């Protein structure tokens, strides 16, 4: 990630570091990942690994608690950040991707292959927004609406990884 930022220089970041001074917005921007100009959602999703790696060996209950807390925190901070930034769902707000990918990580096996498949599945679902993911994004208000589609994408990506692993490792 740092190599990509170094290659693109200062132009790789969106203006707006001053938004990191607002606590809710700092979290909603995943502590600056949302300020990356190219693919901020992808960088936001990658931020989930920073949260997950310290708890990867913890009991599943604590991993799930972390994911649920990240989701609930996101409902509050993403709504507050959207109001602060004056947009309904600003592209710089990427905590929803961070929390959604964290949900995927908690649901899948803790292996590099599963993580790669989960990341790919999550980004595809998050970008394409099939039903009911798109419906949740359109119908739910504020921070819950910002978070819901990514939470569903996280659940869906987890299910896809388990299906792939089941199909290719059975027998």
ABEGO torsion letter per residue (X at the ends): XAAAAAAAEAAABBBGAAAAABAAAAAAAGGGAAABABGAAAAAAAAAAAAAAAAAABBAAAAAAAAAAAAAAAAAAAAAAAAAAGBABBAABAAAAAAAAAAAAAABBBBAAAAAAAAAAAAAAAAAGBOAAAAAAAABBEAAAAAAAAAAAAAAAAAAAAAAAAAAABX
